[in-house]
Amino acid sequence: MLRYTIVITITAIGCAPKIPQCEQAQLGVIKDFGMSLYLMSGRLNRNRNVIRRNLANLFPYGTRTSSDRPRKLMERDERRVVKYLSNQEKSFNQALGELQLGVCKQTVLNTIRQSDVLVRRTKMKTPSMTDAKSKRRSFPPKGAAPIN
């Protein structure tokens, strides 16, 4: 009885080979000389489509446009918030009113959490001491006579 083993190879599809910067510079010079795509591909040992794509989009080649949601606060506003709150002991609502940013309180809290400069902590509540409680807790000093 024969046994067969199946070997599966996975290749990445959809990723074009990147051209190093030294070859991009060579492409720019060769293009200035007026060489054809065929001669460029032969000289650099690259595919004509790769060279054509690079020449059509020379400066932003290899970079991807941002598809994220635009930020509510610009970097300048974030720095302004951090600078303002590092010097003040005010609540976030007061800071929002004075800075007039037009964003919600949670956005300011997220900005502070992302910055390494400020650490947000809640203040500890101090227990309220009444007169009766302070009398009960006051101990007589050492060597004092006991009160009967």
MARKOLDO-624949 format. One record per residue (C-alpha): x, y, z; residue number from 1. Coordinates in nm, 4 decimals. Example, Ala and Ser with C-alpha at 12.3 -4.5 7.8 and 13.67 -1.06 7.14 Angstrom:
BEGIN
          x          y          z     n
     1.2300    -0.4500     0.7800     1
     1.3670    -0.1060     0.7140     2
! end
This chain:
BEGIN
          x          y          z     n
     0.0000     0.0000     0.0000     1
     0.1352     0.3414    -0.0954     2
     0.1102     0.6454     0.1236     3
     0.1111     0.9924    -0.0145     4
     0.2036     1.3047     0.1729     5
     0.0541     1.6315     0.0682     6
     0.2730     1.9375     0.0902     7
     0.0978     2.2722     0.0916     8
     0.2933     2.5879     0.0329     9
     0.1412     2.9229     0.1123    10
     0.2557     3.2268    -0.0760    11
     0.1650     3.5843    -0.0063    12
    -0.0630     3.7180    -0.2751    13
    -0.1250     4.0833    -0.3370    14
     0.2002     4.2237    -0.1992    15
     0.4099     4.3869    -0.4672    16
     0.7853     4.3784    -0.4146    17
     0.9188     4.6992    -0.2690    18
     1.1949     4.8822    -0.4472    19
     1.4800     4.9939    -0.2213    20
     1.5606     5.3643    -0.2074    21
     1.8897     5.3205    -0.3898    22
     1.7046     5.1677    -0.6865    23
     1.4392     5.4400    -0.6670    24
     1.7149     5.6986    -0.7002    25
     1.8580     5.5108    -0.9980    26
     1.5130     5.5049    -1.1574    27
     1.4845     5.8806    -1.1198    28
     1.8205     5.9357    -1.2895    29
     1.7490     5.6838    -1.5660    30
     1.4118     5.8486    -1.6313    31
     1.5852     6.1855    -1.6683    32
     1.8073     6.0318    -1.9375    33
     1.4944     5.9295    -2.1283    34
     1.5338     5.5502    -2.1261    35
     1.2354     5.3286    -2.1995    36
     1.0647     5.1050    -1.9446    37
     1.2050     4.8012    -2.1217    38
     1.5644     4.9225    -2.0828    39
     1.5037     5.0265    -1.7210    40
     1.3644     4.6846    -1.6326    41
     1.6616     4.5152    -1.7961    42
     1.9139     4.7335    -1.6161    43
     1.7559     4.6979    -1.2689    44
     1.6351     4.3403    -1.3215    45
     1.2810     4.4320    -1.2181    46
     0.9392     4.3821    -1.3693    47
     0.8186     4.6591    -1.6034    48
     0.4933     4.6994    -1.4081    49
     0.6833     4.7535    -1.0828    50
     0.8935     5.0236    -1.2470    51
     0.5892     5.1824    -1.4137    52
     0.4023     5.1956    -1.0798    53
     0.7030     5.3504    -0.9105    54
     0.7531     5.6158    -1.1780    55
     0.3850     5.7079    -1.1829    56
     0.3818     5.7607    -0.8073    57
     0.7399     5.8538    -0.7239    58
     0.7155     6.0487    -0.3961    59
     0.4526     5.8629    -0.1936    60
     0.5742     5.5226    -0.3160    61
     0.5510     5.2640    -0.0401    62
     0.3334     5.4772     0.1861    63
    -0.0298     5.4154     0.2581    64
    -0.2944     5.6785     0.3046    65
    -0.4576     5.6880     0.6446    66
    -0.8007     5.5291     0.6495    67
    -0.8592     5.5941     1.0188    68
    -1.1265     5.8156     1.1634    69
    -1.0008     6.1738     1.1912    70
    -0.9052     6.2774     1.5420    71
    -1.1332     6.5111     1.7350    72
    -0.8405     6.6990     1.8873    73
    -0.5426     6.8004     1.6805    74
    -0.1941     6.7433     1.8209    75
    -0.1655     7.1126     1.9046    76
    -0.4882     7.1001     2.1073    77
    -0.3724     6.7850     2.2884    78
    -0.0487     6.9575     2.3885    79
    -0.2498     7.2592     2.5015    80
    -0.4713     7.0408     2.7220    81
    -0.1738     6.8642     2.8798    82
     0.0088     7.1918     2.9399    83
    -0.2995     7.3572     3.0882    84
    -0.3920     7.0709     3.3197    85
    -0.0346     7.0177     3.4383    86
    -0.0304     7.3706     3.5813    87
    -0.3858     7.3800     3.7198    88
    -0.5795     7.2016     3.9879    89
    -0.9160     7.2357     3.8220    90
    -1.1778     6.9846     3.7225    91
    -1.2075     6.8657     3.3664    92
    -1.5344     7.0493     3.3165    93
    -1.3731     7.3764     3.4266    94
    -1.0777     7.3106     3.1964    95
    -1.3119     7.2384     2.9059    96
    -1.4967     7.5626     2.9716    97
    -1.1792     7.7699     2.9758    98
    -1.0050     7.5995     2.6826    99
    -1.3206     7.6031     2.4637   100
    -1.2284     7.2907     2.2687   101
    -1.5753     7.1773     2.1693   102
    -1.5210     6.8140     2.2687   103
    -1.6670     6.6014     2.5439   104
    -1.5103     6.5275     2.8812   105
    -1.4231     6.1695     2.7815   106
    -1.2061     6.2934     2.4934   107
    -1.0032     6.5047     2.7361   108
    -0.9701     6.2071     2.9713   109
    -0.8475     5.9912     2.6813   110
    -0.5919     6.2574     2.5910   111
    -0.4586     6.2611     2.9460   112
    -0.4477     5.8817     2.9600   113
    -0.2459     5.8715     2.6365   114
     0.0044     6.1314     2.7535   115
     0.2864     6.0089     2.9725   116
     0.3265     6.3477     3.1400   117
     0.0103     6.3494     3.3512   118
    -0.1165     6.0737     3.5755   119
    -0.4781     6.1130     3.6777   120
    -0.5597     6.0125     4.0323   121
    -0.8713     6.0648     4.2342   122
    -0.8347     6.2459     4.5622   123
    -0.8774     6.0387     4.8749   124
    -1.1706     6.1369     5.0912   125
    -1.0759     6.2417     5.4408   126
    -1.2989     6.1213     5.7210   127
    -1.4926     6.3908     5.8974   128
    -1.4008     6.4164     6.2664   129
    -1.6677     6.5271     6.5071   130
    -1.5886     6.6630     6.8534   131
    -1.7160     6.3481     7.0230   132
    -1.5031     6.1287     6.8002   133
    -1.1900     6.3336     6.8607   134
    -1.2458     6.3162     7.2415   135
    -1.2940     5.9441     7.2253   136
    -0.9774     5.8959     7.0239   137
    -0.7575     6.1227     7.2313   138
    -0.5478     5.9134     7.4649   139
    -0.3948     6.0452     7.7853   140
    -0.0226     6.1180     7.7581   141
     0.2257     5.8724     7.9050   142
     0.2660     5.8997     8.2796   143
    -0.0679     6.0748     8.3294   144
    -0.2868     5.9651     8.6169   145
    -0.5969     5.7653     8.5196   146
    -0.9258     5.9491     8.5381   147
    -1.1931     5.7919     8.7615   148
! end
